[in-house]
């Protein structure tokens, strides 16, 4: 493991090494293999480091065929020694999240015997999957409280290489997935775990842990959380949102939930009132069209929904059973058509509509009594209506 400098010193930000190989993989991507490296490759739920080899960006790091490949955007000039520089902000963030995951997972295990079955470190949040089918807020708060107390105690985080025979000396939270080169991450008196990730020297460097949410994920519960500087970032974002809401709603922070509930309830009442008014308007409109005493009623509209056209058509055919109606509405870049007939009408509404729809690259469906469809507005709505009516 001497070539993996991130294990001997997770805080190492710059290094020099020999270039052993510079090639393209089967997909044509350039990669470089060094005699040793501080770049951590993707693995164990932790993303890879990024940074530079000389002045060339390192965009990916993978361990394949017992070598660590540094993927670069283009080949670099061969030199005796290559300088490597990792993105320290990203590295330390990953160290905080990964150590925080150990602390939080151990808290759930110690308090409730909830075992972590998987871990994912994302760009903005990290997640663990717990081997339980439900999780209550009280238990989450208790686990987070214990985890943050462990951070406050500023306990050492130690690493050690062990053989399978030596594992019996430790109370491992989870059995290792390998039988050789077993690396242990130990928080003495709190948590022993096999892990190949990068971690800070003490729990205090994790700074804080905050669970954001949790949800059912198949047979497990997925817990979303953040650690360290991400906690501050989350606080800044939520505080900004909170201040915006207090300003928009003219309500103090503690009254926001009730204020929003009242506004939602009021909005629902208004929506119901609007629907009732729309129904009345459609009824008046239907009466006006019926009064014209037309057996075939054809009309064009702008920006009227299929639902409204259906309601209008049904109102007319219910009151005037000998009528057939054909409505076309232009909604932005589309034409929508609805046709219906009353019980005493002998007109087939379906055939003329379906025959006309290909002219606007459209599709539709329904029955002889009620049919609807739509397509691209390659012609004006009155032209399409005429095309339909010609086939009635």
Number of C-alpha atoms within 10 A of each C-alpha: 10 10 15 17 17 21 21 13 14 20 18 17 16 17 17 18 19 16 17 11 13 19 14 14 11 7 6 8 13 18 24 21 18 20 17 20 27 24 31 27 23 15 13 14 17 21 21 18 23 23 23 18 22 15 11 16 18 25 15 20 22 19 13 9 7 6 14 22 25 28 25 22 13 12 15 16 8 12 10 8 14 17 16 22 22 22 15 16 9 15 24 20 18 26 24 25 31 26 25 29 25 22 25 27 25 24 25 21 17 16 12 12 14 17 19 24 13 13 20 18 19 14 10 10 17 23 23 23 23 25 16 16 13 13 17 8 10 8 13 18 13 14 23 21 15 18 24 21 14 20 21 15 11 15 17 15 18 15 21 12 13 15 12 12 8 10 15 9 7 12 13 16 17 13 10 16 9 10 10 11 12 18 19 21 22 20 21 11 8 13 20 21 20 22 20 18 23 23 30 23 20 17 25 20 20 28 19 24 24 21 19 14 12 19 14 15 13 8 12 18 20 25 21 17 24 25 28 21 17 20 19 14 14 17 12 12 11 12 12 11 12 15 12 12 16 16 12 9 14 12 15 13 14 9 12 16 11 11 16 14 11 12 13 12 11 12 12 12 12 12 12 12 12 12 12 12 12 13 16 12 13 19 16 14 15 20 16 12 16 18 10 9 12 14 17 15 20 18 14 18 16 13 13 15 14 19 10 14 23 18 14 24 25 21 20 26 22 13 13 22 15 19 24 27 23 24 24 29 25 23 18 10 9 17 25 27 26 26 29 29 30 23 13 12 18 13 20 18 27 22 16 18 28 20 14 20 22 14 15 16 12 17 15 18 14 15 13 15 19 20 22 24 19 25 19 18 20 14 13 13 23 17 13 22 20 13 17 23 17 10 12 13
